[in-house]
Amino acid sequence: MQKTNELITKDIKKLIFQIAIPSSIGMFFNTMYNVVDTFYIGQISTEAISALTYSFIIFFMFLSVSFGLSSAITAYVGAALGKHKKNMAGIYVSNGISLFMFISFILTIISFLILEKIFVLMGATGQVLAYALEYTYIILMGIFPMLIGLGSNAVLIALGDTKSYRNILIIGFILNVILNPILIYGFYFIPALGLSGVAIATVFIQYITLMYMLYKLYKTNLFELSLFFKSIPNIKAFKHLTSQAIPSSINMFLMSFGSIITMYFVSTYGFKAVAAFGIGYRVEQIILLPMLGLNTAVIAIVSNNFGAKNFKRIDEVIHRALKYGYIMSAVGVVLIALLGKYMIMVFDTDPQVVDIAYTYIVFESFIFFAFITLFVSVSTLQGIKTPFIIPYISFYRQILMPLIFFFLVVKVFELPIYYLWISMFIIITSAAIFMKIYTKKRLFYLPSSLKAA
């Protein structure tokens, strides 16, 4: 229990760095894992790259489910540990893992039955459709280990452990670099498997990850097979976890739909604009990686201190996370101003593409401050188990306002593309301001509401 107590006693500044830095490093290697896949698939053909894009949309939907349930597990396990109720934490762990098992089984069966219809509905035809099916049918075999691994990591995060997942992501990246060329092109007695080889490598690495994460989960003493079946089903735990998970999962689904809407309006400016937007988005994500680690730190520390009713520590976590996030945002603005064009030209040297992409990331760099505010607010609400506003604000910034603003820019006034970037700035900043005010209000009434309860 010593590690658990750290989250409610240790210096907040040290805790944030202790949790956020390993998490950010893990995210970096996870991103690089995908870059390696994209690089090798690009060596096969352009059609194979297109197939990967279709598969990613399906994969993102799986992640939407896992994100919501993972945050719910972290919040409830963390709160139970903060109350020093280890048995209660164990019940949430067992029921959370069992929910992931059930969801992975259902998703796998449904996906196998309707996958081809989904791809056809999305517009995949010919060789692209064949590649998409070849790749994704194999990837579906990795849903189970992927989701159970993420569920295990959610428990470790509640304990403040982000190093374990970081370590296995680094190992996974190294294995991917080694396995991709071997399985694609063949090696001695191993036949050349082409695109299927990339998928097989991913599934193999997912099972390696699962074994490691289950070992780390077992070492926490919160999950034992002998007690697992005695702890499920617990209706109260199921209800708590699902009620917490659904808003966050809906939020992720809305993000995917929002990306489709944005892509539609960007595409009206031509294929080079689409390429520029894709490249700019990739550069933006690289800059944001260190900031995303703050999410993990906030939800872990807030959930434990919420359980322990250490409300002053919750306020300090938010204050410090915002402070560090704003500093990183300022650094991001400077980096983009100095190195933005060079980063873009790594992916494409077409002058028009570079100009559009650079304009995009310049505007986006000033939105970093709003992103940090949103990230910290969302993680705080998840940590105090009140995430119900999240889907509504996501609908506002991902669906409603983009449809209105982008339609006016593109269809009504026929303005240059950078007006889309200005619209994004207005939409996201307004959402961030609202979320900061809302979160502050929720925290203000928190002590009295708990005392009343």
RODO-2510 file (C-alpha; in nm, 4 decimals, decimal comma):
residues 453
     n   res          X          Y          Z
     1     m     0,0000     0,0000     0,0000
     2     q     0,2995     0,2302     0,0142
     3     k     0,2777     0,3176    -0,3516
     4     t    -0,0926     0,3902    -0,3137
     5     n    -0,0298     0,6251    -0,0205
     6     e     0,2217     0,8216    -0,2293
     7     l    -0,0590     0,9622    -0,4419
     8     i    -0,2280     1,1147    -0,1384
     9     t     0,0852     1,2184     0,0529
    10     k     0,3794     1,2808    -0,1806
    11     d     0,4701     1,6262    -0,3127
    12     i     0,2372     1,7110    -0,6040
    13     k     0,5122     1,8501    -0,8239
    14     k     0,7183     1,5325    -0,7933
    15     l     0,4113     1,3152    -0,8515
    16     i     0,3155     1,4947    -1,1731
    17     f     0,6615     1,4498    -1,3218
    18     q     0,6850     1,0942    -1,1882
    19     i     0,3624     0,9950    -1,3672
    20     a     0,3543     1,2262    -1,6705
    21     i     0,7080     1,1747    -1,8040
    22     p     0,6921     0,7931    -1,8407
    23     s     0,3419     0,8262    -1,9866
    24     s     0,4606     1,0776    -2,2486
    25     i     0,7577     0,8584    -2,3393
    26     g     0,5229     0,5623    -2,3820
    27     m     0,2944     0,7660    -2,6075
    28     f     0,5944     0,8691    -2,8167
    29     f     0,6970     0,5092    -2,8797
    30     n     0,3355     0,4140    -2,9496
    31     t     0,3259     0,6895    -3,2128
    32     m     0,6564     0,5701    -3,3577
    33     y     0,5166     0,2160    -3,3684
    34     n     0,2440     0,3410    -3,6032
    35     v     0,4992     0,5371    -3,8068
    36     v     0,6990     0,2154    -3,8595
    37     d     0,3850     0,0338    -3,9789
    38     t     0,3004     0,3203    -4,2149
    39     f     0,6547     0,3257    -4,3542
    40     y     0,6658    -0,0462    -4,4338
    41     i     0,3106    -0,0600    -4,5668
    42     g     0,4008     0,2338    -4,7912
    43     q     0,6741     0,0151    -4,9408
    44     i     0,4062    -0,2323    -5,0537
    45     s     0,1809     0,0082    -5,2467
    46     t    -0,0368     0,3198    -5,2309
    47     e    -0,3434     0,0915    -5,2190
    48     a    -0,2043    -0,0731    -4,9063
    49     i    -0,1701     0,2676    -4,7387
    50     s    -0,5330     0,3456    -4,8288
    51     a    -0,6367     0,0111    -4,6796
    52     l    -0,4551     0,0987    -4,3572
    53     t    -0,6567     0,4224    -4,3393
    54     y    -0,9862     0,2317    -4,3573
    55     s    -0,8653    -0,0143    -4,0943
    56     f    -0,7579     0,2700    -3,8647
    57     i    -1,1142     0,4053    -3,8500
    58     i    -1,2353     0,0661    -3,7228
    59     f    -0,9422     0,0505    -3,4811
    60     f    -1,0251     0,3996    -3,3502
    61     m    -1,3770     0,2828    -3,2655
    62     f    -1,2310     0,0018    -3,0542
    63     l    -1,0102     0,2561    -2,8788
    64     s    -1,3178     0,4717    -2,8108
    65     v    -1,4688     0,1911    -2,6050
    66     s    -1,1427     0,1163    -2,4252
    67     f    -1,0739     0,4832    -2,3467
    68     g    -1,4037     0,5266    -2,1650
    69     l    -1,3807     0,2079    -1,9623
    70     s    -1,0108     0,2613    -1,8862
    71     s    -1,0771     0,6063    -1,7417
    72     a    -1,3653     0,4615    -1,5377
    73     i    -1,1443     0,1867    -1,3930
    74     t    -0,8728     0,4379    -1,3048
    75     a    -1,1231     0,6737    -1,1393
    76     y    -1,3012     0,4121    -0,9263
    77     v    -0,9950     0,2063    -0,8348
    78     g    -0,8085     0,5269    -0,7495
    79     a    -1,0937     0,6551    -0,5330
    80     a    -1,1173     0,3215    -0,3497
    81     l    -0,7432     0,3198    -0,2846
    82     g    -0,7636     0,6783    -0,1629
    83     k    -1,0184     0,5579     0,0939
    84     h    -0,7808     0,2713     0,1862
    85     k    -1,0466     0,0206     0,0759
    86     k    -0,8329    -0,2386    -0,1000
    87     n    -1,1118    -0,4982    -0,1233
    88     m    -1,3383    -0,2477    -0,2959
    89     a    -1,0576    -0,1605    -0,5384
    90     g    -1,0141    -0,5319    -0,6131
    91     i    -1,3847    -0,5655    -0,6937
    92     y    -1,3629    -0,2771    -0,9423
    93     v    -1,0508    -0,4326    -1,0976
    94     s    -1,2155    -0,7740    -1,1442
    95     n    -1,5378    -0,6310    -1,2827
    96     g    -1,3536    -0,3873    -1,5090
    97     i    -1,1394    -0,6654    -1,6571
    98     s    -1,4468    -0,8878    -1,7023
    99     l    -1,6242    -0,6036    -1,8841
   100     f    -1,3248    -0,5699    -2,1164
   101     m    -1,3377    -0,9468    -2,1817
   102     f    -1,7074    -0,9315    -2,2677
   103     i    -1,6670    -0,6240    -2,4889
   104     s    -1,3690    -0,7710    -2,6745
   105     f    -1,5640    -1,0909    -2,7457
   106     i    -1,8694    -0,9025    -2,8757
   107     l    -1,6627    -0,6603    -3,0865
   108     t    -1,4638    -0,9446    -3,2425
   109     i    -1,7728    -1,1454    -3,3410
   110     i    -1,9643    -0,8450    -3,4781
   111     s    -1,6598    -0,7177    -3,6679
   112     f    -1,6033    -1,0518    -3,8393
   113     l    -1,9691    -1,0592    -3,9467
   114     i    -2,0048    -0,7057    -4,0859
   115     l    -1,6485    -0,5890    -4,1619
   116     e    -1,6720    -0,6144    -4,5406
   117     k    -2,0061    -0,4317    -4,5457
   118     i    -1,8584    -0,1494    -4,3371
   119     f    -1,5598    -0,1074    -4,5698
   120     v    -1,7842    -0,1084    -4,8787
   121     l    -2,0107     0,1488    -4,7129
   122     m    -1,7023     0,3631    -4,6494
   123     g    -1,6160     0,3487    -5,0194
   124     a    -1,3454     0,0801    -5,0343
   125     t    -1,3350    -0,1093    -5,3648
   126     g    -1,1077    -0,3362    -5,5676
   127     q    -0,7555    -0,3937    -5,4404
   128     v    -0,7982    -0,1427    -5,1573
   129     l    -1,0941    -0,3428    -5,0236
   130     a    -0,8998    -0,6681    -5,0586
   131     y    -0,6026    -0,5244    -4,8691
   132     a    -0,8278    -0,3740    -4,5997
   133     l    -0,9958    -0,7094    -4,5366
   134     e    -0,6665    -0,9017    -4,5470
   135     y    -0,5117    -0,6711    -4,2873
   136     t    -0,8102    -0,6128    -4,0589
   137     y    -0,9297    -0,9744    -4,0330
   138     i    -0,5927    -1,0550    -3,8760
   139     i    -0,5927    -0,7429    -3,6572
   140     l    -0,9306    -0,8480    -3,5140
   141     m    -0,7539    -1,1409    -3,3479
   142     g    -0,5687    -0,8843    -3,1397
   143     i    -0,8746    -0,7074    -2,9963
   144     f    -0,8820    -0,9299    -2,6869
   145     p    -0,5182    -0,8804    -2,5794
   146     m    -0,5296    -0,5101    -2,6696
   147     l    -0,8361    -0,4325    -2,4558
   148     i    -0,7329    -0,6486    -2,1591
   149     g    -0,3871    -0,4900    -2,1715
   150     l    -0,5394    -0,1416    -2,1665
   151     g    -0,7651    -0,2414    -1,8768
   152     s    -0,4639    -0,3663    -1,6823
   153     n    -0,2832    -0,0402    -1,7522
   154     a    -0,5822     0,1549    -1,6188
   155     v    -0,5332    -0,0193    -1,2838
   156     l    -0,1607     0,0563    -1,2824
   157     i    -0,2338     0,4235    -1,3558
   158     a    -0,4623     0,4331    -1,0498
   159     l    -0,1564     0,3225    -0,8522
   160     g     0,0579     0,5925    -1,0129
   161     d     0,2539     0,3404    -1,2220
   162     t     0,3032     0,4622    -1,5802
   163     k     0,6510     0,3131    -1,6169
   164     s     0,5321    -0,0437    -1,6771
   165     y     0,3247     0,0438    -1,9829
   166     r     0,6015     0,2728    -2,1064
   167     n     0,8475    -0,0150    -2,0862
   168     i     0,6314    -0,2585    -2,2815
   169     l     0,5546     0,0069    -2,5462
   170     i     0,9278     0,0560    -2,5990
   171     i     0,9755    -0,3215    -2,6255
   172     g     0,6796    -0,3409    -2,8657
   173     f     0,8299    -0,0698    -3,0844
   174     i     1,1647    -0,2532    -3,1026
   175     l     0,9916    -0,5841    -3,1828
   176     n     0,7870    -0,4122    -3,4533
   177     v     1,0997    -0,2698    -3,6182
   178     i     1,2500    -0,6209    -3,6226
   179     l     0,9407    -0,8245    -3,7168
   180     n     0,7920    -0,6056    -3,9913
   181     p     1,0674    -0,6540    -4,2530
   182     i     1,1073    -1,0236    -4,1627
   183     l     0,7375    -1,1027    -4,2024
   184     i     0,6794    -0,8762    -4,5035
   185     y     0,9753    -0,9894    -4,7149
   186     g     1,0526    -1,3299    -4,5602
   187     f     1,3670    -1,4563    -4,3899
   188     y     1,5199    -1,8029    -4,4431
   189     f     1,2386    -2,0490    -4,3651
   190     i     0,9844    -1,7685    -4,2956
   191     p     0,7799    -1,6967    -4,6118
   192     a     0,7115    -1,3435    -4,7409
   193     l     0,3675    -1,2509    -4,6067
   194     g     0,3354    -0,8949    -4,7371
   195     l     0,0628    -0,6861    -4,5739
   196     s    -0,0506    -0,9828    -4,3640
   197     g     0,2957    -0,9868    -4,2071
   198     v     0,2452    -0,6373    -4,0636
   199     a    -0,0859    -0,7438    -3,9083
   200     i     0,0608    -1,0681    -3,7700
   201     a     0,3470    -0,8739    -3,6101
   202     t     0,0971    -0,6411    -3,4417
   203     v    -0,1170    -0,9262    -3,3048
   204     f     0,1917    -1,1121    -3,1787
   205     i     0,3158    -0,7988    -3,0002
   206     q    -0,0315    -0,7437    -2,8493
   207     y    -0,0159    -1,0889    -2,6874
   208     i     0,3364    -1,0226    -2,5573
   209     t     0,2037    -0,6949    -2,4133
   210     l    -0,0922    -0,8743    -2,2556
   211     m     0,1269    -1,1298    -2,0761
   212     y     0,3514    -0,8563    -1,9378
   213     m     0,0609    -0,6361    -1,8269
   214     l    -0,1205    -0,9268    -1,6582
   215     y     0,1999    -1,0073    -1,4711
   216     k     0,2266    -0,6441    -1,3538
   217     l    -0,1434    -0,6462    -1,2622
   218     y    -0,0991    -0,9641    -1,0574
   219     k     0,1919    -0,8044    -0,8706
   220     t    -0,0399    -0,5251    -0,7472
   221     n    -0,2295    -0,7776    -0,5300
   222     l    -0,5539    -0,6254    -0,6585
   223     f    -0,6230    -0,9062    -0,9055
   224     e    -0,6161    -1,2763    -0,8198
   225     l    -0,7691    -1,5539    -1,0291
   226     s    -0,8937    -1,7307    -0,7166
   227     l    -1,0993    -1,4225    -0,6256
   228     f    -1,1799    -1,3088    -0,9794
   229     f    -1,4866    -1,5296    -1,0333
   230     k    -1,6096    -1,4631    -0,6795
   231     s    -1,6048    -1,0871    -0,7466
   232     i    -1,8098    -1,0942    -1,0687
   233     p    -2,0672    -0,9963    -1,1517
   234     n    -2,1049    -0,7147    -0,9025
   235     i    -2,4040    -0,5126    -1,0224
   236     k    -2,3049    -0,2014    -0,8290
   237     a    -1,9520    -0,2066    -0,9728
   238     f    -2,0848    -0,2693    -1,3260
   239     k    -2,3242     0,0227    -1,2897
   240     h    -2,0540     0,2580    -1,1620
   241     l    -1,8034     0,1628    -1,4317
   242     t    -2,0474     0,1787    -1,7236
   243     s    -2,2018     0,5088    -1,6113
   244     q    -1,8511     0,6567    -1,5957
   245     a    -1,7342     0,4921    -1,9194
   246     i    -2,0218     0,5831    -2,1513
   247     p    -1,9701     0,9645    -2,1527
   248     s    -1,5968     0,9289    -2,2233
   249     s    -1,6560     0,6697    -2,4958
   250     i    -1,9174     0,8903    -2,6611
   251     n    -1,6648     1,1735    -2,6465
   252     m    -1,4146     0,9645    -2,8437
   253     f    -1,6779     0,8600    -3,0982
   254     l    -1,7707     1,2242    -3,1514
   255     m    -1,4039     1,3054    -3,2069
   256     s    -1,3893     1,0518    -3,4901
   257     f    -1,7020     1,1976    -3,6510
   258     g    -1,5602     1,5459    -3,6049
   259     s    -1,2485     1,4432    -3,7964
   260     i    -1,4666     1,3257    -4,0852
   261     i    -1,6504     1,6599    -4,0905
   262     t    -1,3253     1,8572    -4,0870
   263     m    -1,1777     1,6392    -4,3619
   264     y    -1,4853     1,6934    -4,5795
   265     f    -1,4573     2,0728    -4,5690
   266     v    -1,0781     2,0696    -4,6075
   267     s    -1,1137     1,8464    -4,9157
   268     t    -1,3117     2,1189    -5,0940
   269     y    -0,9799     2,3064    -5,1274
   270     g    -0,8196     2,0182    -5,3196
   271     f    -0,6048     1,7121    -5,2572
   272     k    -0,3006     1,9224    -5,1649
   273     a    -0,4993     2,0856    -4,8862
   274     v    -0,5924     1,7393    -4,7584
   275     a    -0,2266     1,6331    -4,7664
   276     a    -0,1250     1,9546    -4,5883
   277     f    -0,3897     1,9071    -4,3198
   278     g    -0,2782     1,5471    -4,2618
   279     i     0,0875     1,6472    -4,2331
   280     g     0,0090     1,9451    -4,0113
   281     y    -0,2010     1,7263    -3,7841
   282     r     0,0870     1,4792    -3,7527
   283     v     0,3311     1,7572    -3,6585
   284     e     0,0782     1,8953    -3,4096
   285     q     0,0438     1,5555    -3,2414
   286     i     0,4211     1,5224    -3,2038
   287     i     0,4370     1,8611    -3,0270
   288     l     0,1376     1,7707    -2,8073
   289     l     0,2830     1,4384    -2,6874
   290     p     0,4538     1,5779    -2,3729
   291     m     0,1338     1,7589    -2,2779
   292     l    -0,0791     1,4447    -2,3102
   293     g     0,1159     1,2854    -2,0267
   294     l    -0,0418     1,5419    -1,7939
   295     n    -0,3829     1,3779    -1,8544
   296     t    -0,2622     1,0548    -1,7004
   297     a    -0,1054     1,2330    -1,4032
   298     v    -0,4161     1,4410    -1,3316
   299     i    -0,6681     1,1547    -1,3368
   300     a    -0,4428     0,9307    -1,1242
   301     i    -0,3701     1,1915    -0,8557
   302     v    -0,7182     1,3475    -0,8546
   303     s    -0,9023     1,0130    -0,8272
   304     n    -0,6932     0,8998    -0,5279
   305     n    -0,7242     1,2325    -0,3467
   306     f    -1,0949     1,2467    -0,4263
   307     g    -1,1332     0,9146    -0,2463
   308     a    -0,9251     1,0460     0,0447
   309     k    -1,1201     1,3776     0,0416
   310     n    -0,7974     1,5761     0,0072
   311     f    -0,9616     1,8599    -0,1854
   312     k    -0,6750     2,1039    -0,1401
   313     r    -0,4426     1,8570    -0,3135
   314     i    -0,6888     1,8308    -0,6018
   315     d    -0,6775     2,2101    -0,6410
   316     e    -0,2971     2,2001    -0,6349
   317     v    -0,2843     1,9259    -0,8992
   318     i    -0,5015     2,1305    -1,1339
   319     h    -0,3035     2,4491    -1,0725
   320     r     0,0327     2,2841    -1,1346
   321     a    -0,0854     2,0801    -1,4336
   322     l    -0,2202     2,3936    -1,6017
   323     k     0,0992     2,5835    -1,5197
   324     y     0,3247     2,3143    -1,6664
   325     g     0,0907     2,2703    -1,9617
   326     y     0,0930     2,6409    -2,0453
   327     i     0,4732     2,6474    -2,0248
   328     m     0,4915     2,3512    -2,2645
   329     s     0,2394     2,5248    -2,4918
   330     a     0,4589     2,8345    -2,5060
   331     v     0,7584     2,6167    -2,5923
   332     g     0,5455     2,4515    -2,8619
   333     v     0,4642     2,7900    -3,0160
   334     v     0,8349     2,8758    -3,0325
   335     l     0,9286     2,5353    -3,1780
   336     i     0,6684     2,5642    -3,4519
   337     a     0,7750     2,9198    -3,5354
   338     l     1,1409     2,8132    -3,5652
   339     l     1,1199     2,4545    -3,6922
   340     g     0,7654     2,4130    -3,8245
   341     k     0,8486     2,4308    -4,1953
   342     y     1,1426     2,1935    -4,1587
   343     m     0,9229     1,9397    -3,9780
   344     i     0,6633     1,9620    -4,2546
   345     m     0,9229     1,9168    -4,5285
   346     v     1,0227     1,5813    -4,3793
   347     f     0,6887     1,4548    -4,5124
   348     d     0,6414     1,6669    -4,8273
   349     t     0,8364     1,9380    -5,0102
   350     d     0,5602     2,0652    -5,2392
   351     p     0,5564     2,4464    -5,1814
   352     q     0,1770     2,4706    -5,1729
   353     v     0,1458     2,1802    -4,9302
   354     v     0,4174     2,3254    -4,7066
   355     d     0,2538     2,6698    -4,7019
   356     i    -0,0932     2,5371    -4,6147
   357     a     0,0428     2,2988    -4,3509
   358     y     0,2597     2,5679    -4,1935
   359     t    -0,0340     2,8093    -4,1719
   360     y    -0,2350     2,5334    -4,0067
   361     i     0,0237     2,4504    -3,7385
   362     v     0,0876     2,8187    -3,6640
   363     f    -0,2816     2,8701    -3,5810
   364     e    -0,2938     2,5348    -3,3999
   365     s     0,0061     2,6262    -3,1847
   366     f    -0,1961     2,9047    -3,0234
   367     i    -0,4761     2,6548    -2,9570
   368     f    -0,2344     2,4471    -2,7467
   369     f    -0,3259     2,6621    -2,4454
   370     a    -0,6943     2,5784    -2,4955
   371     f    -0,6136     2,2101    -2,5472
   372     i    -0,4286     2,1956    -2,2153
   373     t    -0,7247     2,3576    -2,0397
   374     l    -0,9581     2,0999    -2,1955
   375     f    -0,7264     1,8069    -2,1160
   376     v    -0,6883     1,9000    -1,7492
   377     s    -1,0590     1,9792    -1,7063
   378     v    -1,1709     1,6508    -1,8635
   379     s    -0,9226     1,4457    -1,6585
   380     t    -1,0329     1,6249    -1,3399
   381     l    -1,4012     1,5531    -1,4051
   382     q    -1,3179     1,1886    -1,4730
   383     g    -1,1129     1,1760    -1,1532
   384     i    -1,4006     1,3074    -0,9395
   385     k    -1,6421     1,0736    -1,1219
   386     t    -1,8561     1,3456    -1,2842
   387     p    -1,7794     1,3143    -1,6587
   388     f    -2,1366     1,3646    -1,7780
   389     i    -2,0825     1,7071    -1,9386
   390     i    -1,7959     1,5767    -2,1546
   391     p    -2,0027     1,4375    -2,4484
   392     y    -2,2012     1,7611    -2,4706
   393     i    -1,8954     1,9835    -2,4924
   394     s    -1,7451     1,7374    -2,7407
   395     f    -2,0593     1,7590    -2,9559
   396     y    -2,0308     2,1385    -2,9410
   397     r    -1,6661     2,1545    -3,0511
   398     q    -1,6510     1,8493    -3,2793
   399     i    -1,9897     1,8482    -3,4548
   400     l    -2,2223     2,1453    -3,4051
   401     m    -1,9923     2,4471    -3,4274
   402     p    -1,7659     2,3058    -3,7034
   403     l    -2,0728     2,2387    -3,9183
   404     i    -2,1894     2,5979    -3,8698
   405     f    -1,8526     2,7764    -3,8964
   406     f    -1,7047     2,5599    -4,1724
   407     f    -2,0236     2,5809    -4,3796
   408     l    -2,0146     2,9606    -4,3571
   409     v    -1,6434     2,9712    -4,4499
   410     v    -1,6606     2,7246    -4,7405
   411     k    -2,0118     2,7408    -4,8832
   412     v    -2,1479     3,0860    -4,7981
   413     f    -1,8522     3,3265    -4,8027
   414     e    -1,6041     3,1060    -4,9974
   415     l    -1,3113     3,2263    -4,7863
   416     p    -0,9467     3,1042    -4,8016
   417     i    -0,8631     2,7848    -4,6121
   418     y    -0,6922     2,9623    -4,3224
   419     y    -1,0368     3,0837    -4,2130
   420     l    -1,1051     2,7207    -4,1224
   421     w    -0,8054     2,7346    -3,8895
   422     i    -0,9362     3,0611    -3,7387
   423     s    -1,2737     2,8921    -3,6854
   424     m    -1,1008     2,6058    -3,5028
   425     f    -0,9279     2,8553    -3,2749
   426     i    -1,2588     3,0228    -3,1855
   427     i    -1,4456     2,6940    -3,1319
   428     i    -1,1835     2,5177    -2,9201
   429     t    -1,0968     2,8256    -2,7139
   430     s    -1,4626     2,8900    -2,6308
   431     a    -1,5052     2,5240    -2,5309
   432     a    -1,1949     2,5442    -2,3096
   433     i    -1,3179     2,8586    -2,1327
   434     f    -1,6534     2,6958    -2,0601
   435     m    -1,4911     2,3743    -1,9335
   436     k    -1,2565     2,5622    -1,7025
   437     i    -1,5474     2,7565    -1,5487
   438     y    -1,7633     2,4430    -1,5241
   439     t    -1,4874     2,2349    -1,3630
   440     k    -1,4081     2,5107    -1,1130
   441     k    -1,7761     2,5264    -1,0196
   442     r    -1,7963     2,1482    -0,9736
   443     l    -1,4916     2,1550    -0,7472
   444     f    -1,6270     2,4496    -0,5453
   445     y    -1,9407     2,2565    -0,4477
   446     l    -1,7588     1,9251    -0,4037
   447     p    -1,6801     1,9287    -0,0276
   448     s    -2,0314     2,0339     0,0779
   449     s    -2,1975     1,7802    -0,1527
   450     l    -1,9860     1,4968    -0,0094
   451     k    -2,0574     1,6030     0,3452
   452     a    -2,4285     1,6079     0,2651
   453     a    -2,4006     1,2588     0,1194
***
